[in-house]
Amino acid sequence: MRAKRVDVNQKDIVNALKMFGATVVDLSSVGKGCPDLLIGFNNKTYLIEVKRDSKAKFTPQQLQFNESWRGGLVVRVETVQDALALLN
């Protein structure tokens, strides 16, 4: 089994979310289409899929997870600004 590749912008996004006051759990090692980050902020929970840019596509497993997830939305973010805007 190969290690999951983490997008280069994920570390900056995680750091910014933590500085903003969010709780961040890195789920990127789970695989099987599971989103990269679990975020808690102001009594709300967010699932975030980090993509490096607008050209990066969801994998078939990610699409399947997103379609089957009944706990809310899986949000795609590409930048720190995207992530922080989600919490505002």
HUPEKA-V626008 format. One record per residue. N is the residue number from 1. SS is DSSP state (A for helix, B for strand, O for the rest). OMEGA is omega in degrees with one decimal (* if undefined). BURIAL is # if it has 16 or more other ideal C-beta (glycine too) atoms within 10 Angstrom, else .. Layout:
BEGIN
[[N | SS | OMEGA | BURIAL] [N | SS | OMEGA | BURIAL]]
END
This chain:
BEGIN
[[1 | O | -179.5 | .] [2 | O | 179.6 | .] [3 | O | 178.2 | .] [4 | O | 178.0 | .] [5 | O | 178.6 | .] [6 | O | -179.8 | .] [7 | O | -173.4 | #] [8 | O | -178.2 | .] [9 | O | -174.6 | #] [10 | A | -178.7 | #] [11 | A | 178.7 | .] [12 | A | 179.3 | .] [13 | A | 178.7 | #] [14 | A | -179.7 | #] [15 | A | -179.9 | .] [16 | A | 179.0 | #] [17 | A | 178.5 | #] [18 | A | 178.7 | .] [19 | A | 179.2 | .] [20 | A | 178.1 | .] [21 | O | -179.4 | .] [22 | O | 169.1 | #] [23 | B | -176.2 | .] [24 | B | 173.4 | #] [25 | B | 179.8 | .] [26 | B | 178.9 | .] [27 | O | -171.2 | #] [28 | O | 179.8 | #] [29 | O | -179.0 | .] [30 | O | -179.1 | .] [31 | O | 177.9 | .] [32 | O | 177.2 | .] [33 | O | -180.0 | #] [34 | O | 178.3 | #] [35 | O | -174.4 | #] [36 | O | -171.5 | #] [37 | B | 170.8 | #] [38 | B | -174.5 | #] [39 | B | 172.4 | #] [40 | B | -179.5 | .] [41 | B | 178.8 | #] [42 | O | 178.4 | .] [43 | O | 174.6 | .] [44 | B | 179.7 | .] [45 | B | -179.5 | .] [46 | B | 168.9 | #] [47 | B | -175.1 | #] [48 | B | 170.6 | #] [49 | B | 180.0 | #] [50 | B | 174.0 | #] [51 | O | -174.5 | #] [52 | O | 178.9 | .] [53 | O | -175.3 | .] [54 | O | 179.6 | .] [55 | O | -178.4 | .] [56 | O | -175.9 | .] [57 | O | 170.6 | .] [58 | O | 174.9 | .] [59 | O | 176.2 | .] [60 | A | 178.4 | .] [61 | A | 177.9 | .] [62 | A | 178.0 | #] [63 | A | 178.6 | .] [64 | A | 177.6 | .] [65 | A | -178.0 | #] [66 | A | -179.0 | #] [67 | A | -176.7 | .] [68 | A | -176.9 | .] [69 | O | -178.2 | .] [70 | O | -176.5 | .] [71 | O | -176.9 | .] [72 | O | -177.2 | .] [73 | O | 167.1 | .] [74 | B | -174.0 | #] [75 | B | 176.9 | #] [76 | B | 173.8 | #] [77 | B | 179.9 | #] [78 | O | -174.8 | #] [79 | O | 173.3 | #] [80 | A | -179.2 | #] [81 | A | 176.8 | .] [82 | A | -176.7 | #] [83 | A | -179.6 | #] [84 | A | 177.6 | #] [85 | A | 178.1 | .] [86 | A | -177.5 | #] [87 | A | -179.2 | .] [88 | O | * | .]]
END
